[in-house]
Amino acid sequence: MTDIGVQDCSILKKSFRLWLLSAAVVCAGGCKHFEARPLTGDRAAAAFQSRSLNDPGLRDFMATNVPTLASNWPPSSWDFPLLTLAALYYHPDMEVARAKLEAADAAVITAGARPNPSVAFSPSYSGQPLEFFSPWTLGFTLDVPIETAGKRGYRIAQARHLANSAALNVASTAWQIRTAVRSSLVDLYAANLTQEVLMKQQDAQNQIVGLLEARLKAGQSSLPELQSVRTAAAQTALQLRESEKQRAQARVHLAEALGLPVNALDGITLTFAAFADLPDTESAGSLRREALQNRPDLLGALAEYEASQSALQLEIARQYPDIHVGPGYAWNQGVNNYSLDFSLMLPVLNQNQGPIAEAGAQRHEAAARFTALQARVINEVDAALAGYRDTRLKLAAADTPLAGAQQRMGSVQASFDGGAADRLELLQTKSELHASELARTAVLVESQQALGLLEDAMQRSSEAVGESTPPPPSIHTKSK
């Protein structure tokens, strides 16, 4: 081997080592590194038990959505809108939905990634080298893949549609959480109203029992009359205990809907002003149209269908092979050799028929799911609207006997104050009034539940259902 051959070979080796070092530095600089995040059941349970409505993180979240709270934290009372925001902050289902959206957004980056080129180094040694030349042959080959037929564009479009579907799923999850908060609040509202009326009813009945017992001893009343009132009082006591149980259960369900432990509600003042109004309704056609145009789950199903379209386009494009361009260089015993290779897969044995058929079937399935969901939404809106209108009619019907009872109560009260009616008649009239209040309370709660179903069918708040009407007559009546 001459000095020239040895020098050339040495230079090539040094250049190759320098190239490898540079490539390693570039790759290392762009690589992510694993970061361990241990998760244990005990730690997660302790974190859950420490949650409260006074958390600084919740304060920042609430101040972002309701700026007026920034200077007045914590709020003196919590109503339905504020509790809904707290649930959106705390509820684990929102965290799952956000994580899915994060993964879908990352999939868009993956879909847009271009295939990396590859390099090959193929040194060889000659057993019978030419005189004065190195026995080593050094070869380098670069493989550059080129995607064809718009595959990358279809892949990105599919990922973006799926990311859009994931974003709409966040909105749908938020609505489901709102529904759970509203339902539990309505139950708690119903238990509070019922308990309040039952306590007044029980007080009136106990006074009636006392008066009749005194009259029975004086021979002015009969035992069957007393037993009838005692039975009614016992039934009221059972109803009162049931309302207390329902109230406790509603608190637990509310805490669950908020994503909080139940003790986080201790000392919290809840208000129920959101349930004071019952809006009028628009026509069924307009409500159906609004639901079909705005429900996040329907829009998400459309996004999934568009993703299936892009998936089918991608599989059709994969019928056409990608091209691989391979420029190469070889140093062979003092001779520089350059090459340029082109390669592609030959679609001879199959033309991607199977994946194309699968993607077509999946598109058909996505279309069928959307059609089925659309039909279900239409039926939900119609059924919920009919139920809501029916309960409003029932509420109007319940107002009539309540108004009559209130009128009788006023008349008897005036007679009692003037000495024309005795105390027993006054208490019996009060008891009748409270019975009418209980009946109307049940219908009022039923109306609010029906309104919740209508809101769920549209996945819009009651402001979208129609214009608000004045609140119904109060069921609370002062008694002397």
C-alpha positions in Angstrom: 0.0 0.0 0.0 1.4 3.4 -0.9 1.3 6.5 1.3 -1.4 8.0 -0.9 -3.7 5.0 -0.4 -3.1 4.9 3.3 -3.7 8.6 3.6 -7.0 8.5 1.6 -8.3 5.6 3.7 -7.4 7.4 6.9 -9.1 10.6 5.8 -12.3 8.6 4.9 -12.3 6.9 8.2 -11.9 10.1 10.1 -14.7 11.7 8.0 -17.0 8.8 8.7 -16.3 9.0 12.4 -17.0 12.7 12.4 -20.2 12.2 10.5 -21.4 9.6 13.0 -20.6 11.8 15.9 -22.5 14.8 14.3 -25.5 12.6 13.6 -25.5 11.2 17.2 -25.4 14.8 18.6 -28.3 15.9 16.4 -30.4 12.9 17.3 -29.7 13.2 21.0 -30.6 16.9 21.0 -34.1 16.2 19.5 -34.9 13.1 21.7 -37.3 13.1 24.6 -36.4 11.5 27.8 -38.6 9.4 30.1 -39.8 11.0 33.3 -41.3 8.7 35.9 -44.5 9.8 37.6 -45.4 7.2 40.3 -49.2 6.7 40.9 -50.4 4.9 44.0 -53.9 4.3 45.3 -53.3 5.7 48.7 -51.9 8.9 47.4 -54.8 9.4 45.0 -57.3 8.7 47.8 -55.6 11.2 50.1 -55.7 13.8 47.4 -59.4 13.2 46.8 -60.2 13.5 50.5 -58.4 16.8 50.7 -60.5 18.5 48.0 -62.6 21.4 49.0 -64.5 24.4 47.5 -61.9 26.7 49.0 -59.0 25.3 47.0 -56.6 27.9 45.5 -56.6 26.1 42.1 -60.4 26.2 42.0 -60.3 29.9 42.9 -58.0 30.6 39.9 -60.2 28.5 37.6 -63.4 30.3 38.9 -61.8 33.7 38.6 -61.0 33.0 35.0 -64.6 32.1 34.2 -66.3 34.5 36.6 -63.9 37.5 37.0 -66.1 39.1 39.7 -65.2 36.2 42.0 -61.5 37.3 42.0 -62.2 40.0 44.6 -64.9 38.0 46.5 -63.5 34.6 47.3 -64.9 32.3 48.5 -68.5 33.1 47.5 -71.0 33.5 50.3 -73.3 31.0 48.6 -73.1 28.5 45.8 -75.7 28.3 43.1 -76.1 26.0 40.2 -73.8 27.8 37.8 -71.0 28.1 40.3 -71.3 24.4 41.3 -71.2 23.4 37.6 -67.9 25.3 37.2 -66.6 23.5 40.3 -67.6 20.2 38.9 -65.9 20.9 35.6 -62.7 21.6 37.6 -62.9 18.6 39.8 -64.8 15.8 38.1 -62.5 12.9 37.0 -64.5 12.4 33.8 -63.4 15.8 32.6 -59.7 14.9 33.2 -60.2 11.7 31.2 -61.8 13.6 28.3 -59.1 16.2 28.4 -56.4 13.5 28.4 -58.1 11.9 25.3 -58.1 15.2 23.6 -54.4 15.6 24.4 -53.7 12.2 22.9 -55.7 13.1 19.8 -53.8 16.3 19.3 -50.6 14.4 19.6 -51.8 12.0 17.0 -52.0 15.0 14.6 -48.3 15.5 15.1 -47.7 11.8 14.5 -49.8 11.9 11.3 -47.8 14.8 9.9 -44.4 13.3 10.5 -42.5 12.6 7.4 -40.6 9.3 7.1 -36.9 9.7 8.1 -34.2 8.8 5.6 -31.8 6.0 6.5 -28.1 5.6 5.9 -26.1 2.4 5.4 -22.3 2.0 5.7 -20.9 -1.1 4.0 -17.2 -1.6 4.4 -15.6 -4.6 2.7 -12.1 -6.1 2.5 -10.5 -7.5 -0.6 -8.4 -10.7 -0.1 -6.4 -9.9 -3.3 -6.0 -6.1 -3.3 -4.4 -4.3 -6.2 -0.8 -3.3 -5.7 -0.3 0.1 -4.1 -4.0 0.4 -3.1 -5.8 -0.3 0.2 -7.7 -3.6 0.4 -10.6 -1.8 2.0 -13.7 -0.7 0.1 -15.8 1.9 1.9 -19.5 2.4 0.8 -22.2 4.8 1.9 -25.9 4.6 0.8 -28.6 7.0 1.7 -32.3 5.9 1.4 -34.8 8.8 1.1 -38.5 7.6 1.1 -41.0 9.7 -0.8 -44.7 9.3 -0.1 -46.9 9.4 -3.1 -50.6 9.9 -3.8 -51.2 12.4 -1.0 -51.0 9.8 1.8 -49.6 12.3 4.3 -52.4 14.7 3.6 -55.1 12.0 4.1 -53.4 10.9 7.3 -53.3 14.4 8.7 -57.0 15.0 7.8 -58.0 11.8 9.5 -56.1 12.7 12.7 -57.6 16.2 12.7 -61.1 14.9 12.4 -60.5 12.6 15.3 -59.0 15.4 17.3 -62.1 17.5 16.5 -64.3 14.6 17.7 -62.2 14.4 20.9 -62.8 18.1 21.5 -66.5 17.7 21.1 -66.4 14.7 23.5 -65.0 17.1 26.1 -68.0 19.3 25.5 -70.4 16.3 25.7 -68.7 15.1 28.9 -69.0 18.6 30.4 -72.8 18.5 29.6 -73.2 15.1 31.3 -71.5 16.5 34.4 -73.8 19.5 34.4 -76.7 17.1 34.1 -75.6 15.2 37.2 -75.1 18.4 39.2 -78.5 19.7 38.2 -80.3 16.4 38.9 -78.7 16.1 42.4 -79.5 19.8 43.1 -83.1 19.3 42.1 -83.4 16.3 44.4 -81.9 18.3 47.2 -84.2 21.2 46.4 -87.2 18.8 46.5 -86.1 17.3 49.8 -85.7 20.7 51.4 -89.1 22.0 50.2 -90.8 18.8 51.2 -89.1 18.7 54.6 -90.1 22.3 55.2 -93.7 21.7 54.4 -93.8 18.4 56.3 -92.5 20.0 59.4 -95.3 22.6 59.3 -97.7 19.9 58.6 -96.4 17.8 61.5 -96.6 20.8 63.9 -100.2 21.5 62.9 -101.3 17.8 63.2 -99.6 17.5 66.6 -101.5 20.5 67.8 -104.7 19.0 66.5 -104.0 15.8 68.3 -103.4 17.7 71.6 -106.7 19.6 71.2 -108.7 16.5 70.4 -107.2 14.6 73.3 -108.2 17.4 75.6 -111.7 17.5 74.0 -112.0 13.7 74.3 -111.3 13.9 78.0 -113.9 16.6 78.3 -116.3 14.4 76.3 -116.4 16.9 73.4 -114.8 14.6 70.8 -114.9 11.0 69.7 -112.1 8.4 69.8 -112.3 7.6 66.0 -111.8 11.2 65.2 -108.7 11.3 67.4 -107.4 8.1 65.9 -107.8 9.4 62.4 -105.7 12.4 63.2 -103.1 10.3 65.0 -102.8 8.1 62.0 -102.3 11.1 59.7 -99.7 12.5 62.1 -97.8 9.2 62.1 -97.8 9.1 58.3 -96.5 12.6 58.2 -93.7 11.6 60.6 -92.8 8.7 58.3 -92.8 11.1 55.3 -90.6 13.5 57.2 -88.0 10.8 57.9 -88.1 9.7 54.3 -87.5 13.3 53.2 -84.5 13.5 55.6 -83.1 10.3 54.0 -83.6 11.7 50.5 -81.9 14.9 51.6 -78.9 13.0 52.8 -78.7 10.9 49.7 -79.0 14.0 47.5 -76.0 15.6 49.3 -74.0 12.5 48.6 -75.0 12.5 44.9 -74.2 16.2 44.7 -70.8 15.6 46.1 -70.3 12.8 43.6 -71.4 15.0 40.7 -68.9 17.6 41.8 -66.1 15.2 42.2 -65.7 16.0 45.9 -65.9 14.1 49.1 -69.3 14.7 50.8 -67.7 16.4 53.8 -66.6 19.2 51.4 -70.2 20.4 51.4 -70.2 20.9 55.2 -70.7 24.6 56.1 -71.5 25.5 52.4 -74.6 27.5 51.7 -76.5 26.3 48.7 -79.0 28.4 46.8 -81.7 27.2 44.4 -82.6 30.3 42.5 -82.0 28.5 39.2 -85.1 26.4 39.8 -87.5 29.3 40.3 -88.4 29.8 36.7 -90.0 27.5 34.2 -89.5 28.8 30.6 -92.0 28.7 27.8 -91.2 26.4 25.0 -90.7 26.9 21.3 -92.2 24.7 18.6 -91.1 21.1 18.4 -89.6 21.7 14.9 -87.3 24.5 16.0 -86.1 22.6 19.1 -85.4 19.5 17.0 -83.5 21.6 14.4 -81.5 23.3 17.1 -80.6 20.0 18.8 -79.6 18.5 15.5 -77.3 21.4 14.7 -75.7 22.0 18.1 -75.5 18.8 20.1 -71.8 18.0 20.7 -72.3 14.2 20.4 -74.0 14.6 17.0 -71.2 16.9 15.8 -68.7 14.4 17.2 -70.3 11.6 15.3 -70.1 13.7 12.1 -66.4 14.3 12.8 -65.8 10.5 13.2 -67.6 10.0 9.9 -65.3 12.5 8.2 -62.3 10.7 9.8 -63.6 7.4 8.3 -63.7 9.2 4.9 -60.1 10.2 5.2 -59.1 6.7 6.4 -60.7 5.3 3.2 -58.9 7.8 1.1 -55.6 6.9 2.8 -56.1 3.2 2.1 -57.0 3.9 -1.5 -53.8 6.0 -1.8 -51.8 3.1 -0.4 -52.5 1.2 -3.6 -49.8 3.3 -5.1 -46.3 2.4 -3.8 -43.9 4.9 -2.3 -40.7 5.7 -4.0 -37.3 5.2 -2.4 -34.4 7.3 -3.8 -30.9 6.0 -2.8 -27.9 8.1 -3.6 -24.7 6.3 -2.8 -20.9 6.6 -2.7 -18.2 4.0 -2.6 -14.4 4.4 -2.3 -13.0 1.3 -4.0 -9.2 1.0 -4.0 -8.6 4.6 -4.9 -11.6 4.9 -7.2 -14.6 7.1 -6.3 -17.9 5.5 -7.3 -21.2 7.4 -7.3 -24.7 5.8 -7.6 -28.3 6.8 -7.6 -30.9 4.1 -7.0 -34.6 4.1 -7.3 -36.9 1.5 -5.8 -40.5 0.8 -5.1 -42.8 -2.0 -4.1 -44.5 -3.8 -6.9 -48.3 -4.1 -6.3 -48.4 -7.5 -8.0 -49.8 -9.9 -5.5 -52.3 -7.5 -3.9 -53.4 -3.9 -4.4 -54.4 -3.2 -0.8 -57.9 -4.6 -1.4 -58.4 -5.9 2.2 -57.6 -2.6 4.0 -59.7 -0.7 1.5 -62.7 -2.9 2.1 -62.2 -2.6 5.9 -62.1 1.2 5.7 -65.2 1.3 3.5 -67.1 -0.9 6.0 -65.9 1.3 8.8 -67.2 4.4 6.9 -70.6 2.7 6.5 -70.6 1.9 10.2 -69.8 5.5 11.1 -72.6 6.7 8.9 -75.0 4.2 10.5 -74.0 5.3 14.0 -74.7 8.9 13.1 -78.1 8.1 11.6 -79.1 6.1 14.6 -77.9 8.9 17.0 -79.8 11.5 15.0 -83.0 9.5 15.2 -82.6 9.0 18.9 -82.0 12.7 19.4 -85.2 13.6 17.5 -87.2 11.1 19.6 -85.6 12.4 22.8 -86.5 16.0 22.0 -90.1 15.1 21.1 -90.6 12.9 24.2 -89.0 15.5 26.6 -91.0 18.4 25.1 -94.2 16.5 25.5 -93.4 15.5 29.1 -92.4 19.1 30.0 -95.5 20.6 28.5 -97.6 18.0 30.4 -96.0 18.8 33.7 -96.5 22.5 33.2 -100.2 21.8 32.7 -100.2 19.7 35.9 -98.5 22.5 37.7 -101.2 25.0 36.6 -103.8 22.5 37.7 -102.1 22.2 41.1 -102.1 25.9 41.5 -105.9 25.9 41.6 -106.5 23.9 44.8 -103.5 25.6 46.4 -105.0 29.0 45.7 -108.3 27.8 47.1 -106.6 26.5 50.2 -104.8 29.8 50.6 -108.1 31.7 50.3 -109.8 29.5 52.9 -106.8 29.9 55.2 -107.1 33.7 54.9 -110.8 33.5 55.6 -110.5 31.2 58.6 -107.6 33.2 60.0 -109.7 36.3 59.8 -112.6 34.5 61.5 -110.2 33.2 64.2 -108.9 36.7 64.8 -112.4 38.0 65.1 -113.5 35.2 67.4 -115.8 33.5 64.9 -113.7 30.4 64.5 -112.0 28.2 67.1 -108.4 27.0 67.1 -109.2 23.5 65.9 -110.8 24.8 62.8 -107.8 27.1 62.2 -105.3 24.1 62.6 -107.4 21.9 60.4 -107.4 24.5 57.7 -103.6 24.9 58.0 -103.2 21.1 57.7 -105.3 21.2 54.5 -103.2 24.1 53.2 -100.0 22.2 53.8 -101.4 19.1 52.0 -102.1 21.3 49.0 -98.5 22.7 49.3 -97.1 19.2 49.3 -99.0 18.2 46.2 -97.9 21.3 44.4 -94.3 20.8 45.5 -94.3 17.3 44.0 -95.6 18.6 40.7 -93.1 21.5 40.8 -90.2 19.1 41.3 -91.6 16.9 38.5 -91.7 20.0 36.2 -88.0 20.8 37.0 -87.1 17.2 36.3 -88.9 17.3 33.0 -87.2 20.6 32.1 -83.9 18.9 32.9 -84.8 16.1 30.4 -85.6 18.6 27.8 -82.3 20.4 28.3 -80.5 17.1 28.1 -82.3 16.2 24.8 -81.1 19.5 23.4 -77.9 19.7 25.4 -78.6 23.4 25.9 -79.5 25.3 29.0 -83.0 26.5 29.6 -82.3 29.8 28.0 -82.3 28.0 24.7 -85.6 26.4 25.4 -87.6 29.6 25.4 -88.3 32.8 27.2 -88.5 32.7 31.0 -91.9 33.2 32.6 -92.4 34.8 36.0 -91.8 32.4 38.9 -94.8 30.3 40.0 -96.8 31.3 43.1 -94.9 30.8 46.3 -95.8 27.6 48.2 -94.8 29.3 51.5 -97.6 30.8 53.4 -97.2 32.6 56.7 -99.3 31.2 59.5 -100.0 32.7 62.9 
